[in-house]
Amino acid sequence: MELIQMLKALSDETRLRILNILRDGPLCVCEIEAILEISQSNASRHLSKLTNANLVNYYKEAKFIYYKLDDETLNEYNFIQNILDNELDKDTHLRYDYEILKAYKKANLNCDTVSQVKNVISQITK
């Protein structure tokens, strides 16, 4: 049943977008929302499904909740890691999300300055 739950979780575009940007390490919920330009409720719903499928886990740091890929699951089901490493870059939308993530990190933004991500996005879309 665990495998079926994982495959179902992988079948949604928003969840793939979340997994895509988590490839480079943990992100706070507010960062995920800003980078992907999705609402808090949408992010929470999809993060919950990814957590229940053991594809991501989370930890709290002060007032922030950070999500990261579940290394144990990726090691056990290495085809998922293969999808993350080799297949996601083939999708234009996912490449765009990843470019925003790289620009976000290059700008040294964090949860306290996440509101500035719109400036990062506007620079990429020029």
C-alpha positions in Angstrom: 0.0 0.0 0.0 2.9 2.4 0.7 4.1 2.2 -2.9 0.6 2.9 -4.2 0.3 6.0 -1.9 3.7 7.2 -3.2 2.8 6.8 -6.8 -0.5 8.6 -6.3 1.4 11.4 -4.6 3.8 11.6 -7.6 0.9 11.9 -10.0 0.0 15.5 -9.1 1.8 18.5 -10.8 1.9 20.7 -7.7 3.4 17.9 -5.6 6.0 17.3 -8.3 6.8 21.0 -8.3 7.3 20.8 -4.5 9.5 17.8 -4.7 11.5 19.5 -7.5 12.4 22.5 -5.4 13.2 20.4 -2.3 15.9 18.6 -4.3 18.4 21.3 -3.1 17.5 21.0 0.5 14.9 22.0 3.1 12.6 24.9 2.6 10.1 26.6 4.9 6.4 26.4 4.0 6.4 30.2 3.3 9.3 29.8 0.9 7.5 27.0 -1.0 4.4 29.1 -1.3 6.3 32.1 -2.5 8.6 30.3 -5.0 5.7 28.3 -6.5 3.2 31.1 -6.2 0.6 28.9 -4.5 -1.6 29.7 -1.6 -0.9 28.6 2.0 -3.9 26.2 2.0 -2.8 24.6 -1.3 0.8 24.2 -0.1 -0.4 22.7 3.2 -2.7 20.2 1.5 0.0 19.0 -0.9 2.7 18.9 1.7 0.4 16.8 3.9 -0.1 14.3 1.1 3.6 14.1 0.4 4.3 13.6 4.2 1.7 10.9 4.4 3.3 9.2 1.4 6.7 9.4 3.2 8.2 11.4 0.4 9.0 14.4 2.6 9.3 15.0 6.3 9.5 18.1 8.3 11.0 19.7 11.3 10.3 22.9 13.3 12.8 25.6 13.8 11.6 28.5 16.0 8.3 29.6 14.4 9.0 28.0 11.0 8.2 24.5 9.7 10.8 23.2 7.2 10.1 20.4 4.7 12.8 18.2 3.1 12.9 15.1 1.0 12.7 11.9 3.0 16.2 10.3 2.4 15.2 6.9 3.8 12.3 6.6 1.2 14.5 7.8 -1.6 17.1 5.2 -0.7 14.5 2.4 -0.5 12.7 3.4 -3.7 15.6 4.6 -5.8 13.3 5.1 -8.9 11.9 8.2 -7.2 15.4 9.6 -6.9 15.9 8.8 -10.5 12.8 10.7 -11.4 13.9 13.7 -9.4 17.4 13.7 -10.8 16.7 12.9 -14.5 13.1 13.5 -15.4 11.9 16.7 -13.8 14.4 18.8 -15.7 12.6 17.8 -18.9 9.5 19.8 -18.0 9.5 23.5 -18.8 7.4 24.5 -15.8 9.5 22.6 -13.4 12.7 24.1 -14.9 11.2 27.5 -14.4 10.4 26.7 -10.7 14.0 25.6 -10.2 15.3 28.8 -11.8 13.3 30.8 -9.3 14.7 28.7 -6.5 18.2 29.3 -7.6 17.7 33.0 -7.9 16.0 33.0 -4.5 19.0 31.4 -2.9 21.4 33.6 -4.8 19.6 36.6 -3.4 20.1 35.2 0.1 16.4 35.5 0.9 14.9 33.6 3.8 11.6 33.2 5.7 11.9 36.7 7.1 12.5 38.3 3.6 10.4 35.9 1.5 8.1 38.7 0.5 10.9 39.9 -1.8 10.6 36.7 -4.0 8.3 38.6 -6.4 11.4 40.8 -7.2 13.3 37.6 -8.0 10.5 36.3 -10.2 10.2 39.5 -12.1 14.0 39.5 -12.9 13.7 36.0 -14.3 10.7 36.8 -16.5 12.3 39.8 -18.1 
